Amino acid sequence: MSALAAVVDAVEPSLAAHAKSDIGPDRFDFAGADPDRLFVLEAVYEGYLMHYATPRAFAGMDSDMRLLAGDALYALGLSRLAECGDLAAVVELSDLISLTAQAQAERCPERAERLWEASARALAGGGGDGARASQRNCA
């Protein structure tokens, strides 16, 4: 089962009612990465898409419902990390969520994309310092 499919299976029934029958592919595919971290990356990324773009796994919501659903997916991902005791990863994703929100508010989706890449590499064990360090290096 893909990490994104696992996210869809884990959401509350009110959100599950909006799940697509044919969900998109996982965004993050790192060989040997911790499955919990991949689940979290996909949940938080889907929440991000609910806020700023087109979600891969859900449809049929008005803008208010999408915003709430995005928040629920952020919470689902972060709570999974907290349950694992992975506080460093919670900090990384919290930084990522706030920094990508800032990038979107400043109409700089390219910066948001770079932040996602930096966090994904850091969380999946691919190296790098994560979003906050990447933010300092961006103009």
Secondary structure, 3 states (H helix, E strand, C coil): CCHHHHHHHHCCHHHHCCECCCCCCCCCCCCCCCHHHHHHHHHHHHHHHHHHCCCCCECCCCHHHHHHHHHHHHHHHHHHHHHHCCHHHHHHHHHHHHHHHHHHHCCCHHHHHHHHHHHHHHHCCCCCCCHHHHHHCCC
